[in-house]
Amino acid sequence: MNIREIHENKKQFLPLLLLADEQEDMIDRYLERGTMYVLEDGGVKAECVVTDEGGGILELKNLAVEPETQRKGYGKALIDFLVRQYAGCYALLQVGTGDSPLTVPFYEKCGFVRSHRIPNFFTDHYDHPIYEAGVQLVDMVYLQRKLCHPACKPRCRWCSLANPLYVRYHDEEWGVPCHDYHALYELLILESFQAGLSWETVLNKRQRFREVYDGFDLDKVCAYGEEKIAQLLSDEGIIRNRRKIRASIQNSRIFRDIQEEYGSFDAYIWSWTEGKILYENDPAITTSPLSDAISKDLKKRGMTFVGSTIIYAYLQAIGVINAHSDDCWLHTSSV
């Protein structure tokens, strides 16, 4: 299935357009100023035309599906596409239709709600009576669906919407199953700096951490000595805690040892769940038997600042534990 925009010769689809709007001169009022899309699935199966009506309103002027392929989800697929395509650009997606027992329920199932109506629209503007499902259409019924701005998507409550960096981290990184050794390493070191602080504080300094920690090059960090420690302690762009800085170097060396033992840190960390994702999203839970066990093992190996709370947060970050809240748009659950 493919949806593409039509820029030229929109009238080539006139037979399809006329399925939704029976009078060509009425189509002419919006076709050229509108944006047209067609849905292809082994040929063109459906089309739609939308127009900018001002005031944050995008209006769906025409939506039609080839008769032989109706009730296969093509109409809804176009609406879902419009919602994704224009979220953040408009406040509302609006559609006007006759008070039909077929069309109105379809739009309501697609998330639209009745807004207002224009009396006698079809009798005043069309040169012949318009019928659908045996009912003559008289009034134009308008329905609307909110187009949510990306910043308004429901997210986990800890995510500060005022911080775009935090929002991107929540949406694109947090909870995504991670198997890249470099990302696993960087996150483990940064999580150790979080102890006693908020993750947002660490995240805001992440870019500077990357710069002064040589891009988190594992071998380079493992080789850090007193001179480098002094440089790090003098850098105002990072968290200047002597014990945490020393721990980051020692933990890096142990991280490398684990890689040599298991072949990769990825193999080590995911072995604790046999590669499975756990689904736990109770915000009151900050440790678990799993984080207790991993924390104990890492400490036994010589790591510090890897308490159970830190490890639990780390497991959430790398996707071993999926913890997006029930009302978050990224929430998923085990089947």
C-alpha positions, -999 to +999 in steps of 0.1 A: +000+000+000+014+034-010+000+069-006+013+096-028+005+133-036-008+143-070+006+175-082-006+177-118-036+165-139-058+159-109-088+156-132-075+122-144-091+109-113-125+126-120-145+094-121-132+086-086-138+122-074-174+121-087-181+091-064-179+114-034-191+147-051-216+142-079-213+176-095-181+185-114-184+223-110-185+218-072-153+197-074-137+225-094-142+249-065-116+231-044-096+207-066-068+229-078-064+248-045-065+216-026-039+189-019-047+156-035-035+121-024-042+087-040-038+054-023-023+027-045-025-011-038-021-028-071-036+002-087-053+033-074-079+023-049-089+056-032-083+093-032-088+123-010-085+161-013-078+185+016-078+222+018-065+248+042-096+267+055-076+290+078-079+293+116-060+260+120-086+240+101-077+214+074-109+203+056-113+170+039-132+180+008-134+147-010-128+111+000-137+082-024-129+045-027-134+024-058-167+006-054-152-029-058-126-022-030-149-006-004-150-019+031-113-029+029-100-001+051-087+021+023-108+051+034-097+048+070-061+044+059-062+077+041-077+094+071-050+079+094-024+092+069-038+127+070-038+127+108-001+117+108+008+140+079-007+171+094-004+167+131+013+198+144+003+218+113-034+222+120-056+221+151-086+203+134-093+180+105-128+188+094-152+171+069-186+182+056-210+155+044-246+148+039-266+135+069-263+099+055-267+067+075-236+054+058-212+083+057-217+099+091-212+067+111-180+060+091-165+093+101-176+088+137-158+055+137-127+073+125-127+096+155-147+125+142-175+142+162-203+163+150-196+200+150-223+220+132-245+219+101-254+242+072-291+239+065-302+232+029-267+231+015-273+203-010-306+216-022-292+252-026-259+243-043-266+213-065-286+212-097-302+179-089-313+160-058-285+140-041-294+106-026-273+082-005-286+049+009-321+060-002-320+092+017-321+126+001-293+148+014-304+183+024-282+197+052-244+197+052-232+181+085-197+190+097-176+167+118-142+174+133-113+155+146-085+171+167-051+170+151-028+167+181+005+187+181+034+163+188+041+182+220+006+173+232+010+136+228+003+119+261+037+109+276+050+094+308+046+119+336+083+122+343+089+137+308+092+174+310+074+188+280+092+221+285+125+205+276+126+195+238+158+174+245+139+154+272+109+149+249+131+136+221+149+113+245+116+099+258+102+095+223+132+082+204+155+065+229+140+056+263+127+020+264+139+011+229+156-023+231+193-015+228+220-039+216+247-015+205+277-018+228+287+018+225+252+030+235+250+005+263+284+017+276+276+054+274+242+050+291+258+029+319+284+056+326+259+084+324+234+066+347+262+063+373+264+101+373+227+104+380+230+091+416+214+117+438+204+138+407+176+138+381+181+122+348+171+154+331+202+171+347+225+144+332+208+145+299+212+182+296+249+177+300+252+146+278+267+164+248+294+180+269+301+146+285+306+132+250+330+159+242+352+156+272+350+118+274+364+114+239+331+104+225+329+076+251+357+057+233+360+028+257+397+022+253+405+059+257+384+062+289+400+031+303+434+047+299+425+080+318+449+089+345+453+117+371+459+144+346+427+137+328+408+134+360+420+169+369+407+182+335+373+166+340+370+181+375+377+216+361+350+213+334+319+231+344+298+215+316+297+181+333+289+168+368+322+175+387+321+148+414+355+133+420+341+099+432+318+096+402+345+105+378+369+080+392+341+054+392+334+061+355+370+051+347+370+020+369+336+010+357+348+014+321+376-011+327+352-036+342+328-031+313+357-040+290+364-071+311+328-082+309+329-077+271+359-100+269+343-126+291+309-127+274+319-116+239+298-084+243+282-064+271+250-069+251+252-107+257+258-101+294+230-077+301+204-094+281+213-128+294+196-119+327+162-121+310+172-146+283+168-118+257+132-111+267+116-077+274+099-073+308+068-051+311+067-032+343+054+004+345+044+010+381+061+044+389+063+034+425+087+006+417+124+017+415+141-016+421+133-052+415+148-086+421+164-084+387+181-050+393+191-063+428+209-093+412+226-073+384+237-046+408+251-072+432+270-089+403+285-056+390+295-046+425+312-079+430+332-073+398+343-039+413+319-014+399+306+015+420+276+038+417+256+009+403+231+004+431+198-013+424+180+019+417+206+030+392+205-004+375+167-004+374+167+029+356+194+016+333+173-014+324+144+008+316+165+031+295+179+003+273+146-014+269+152-046+290+122-032+310+095-015+290+081+010+314+060+035+294+029+043+314-005+031+304-016+065+291+017+072+272+014+071+234+044+047+233+028+023+258+029-014+247+022-045+267+031-081+265+008-104+245 
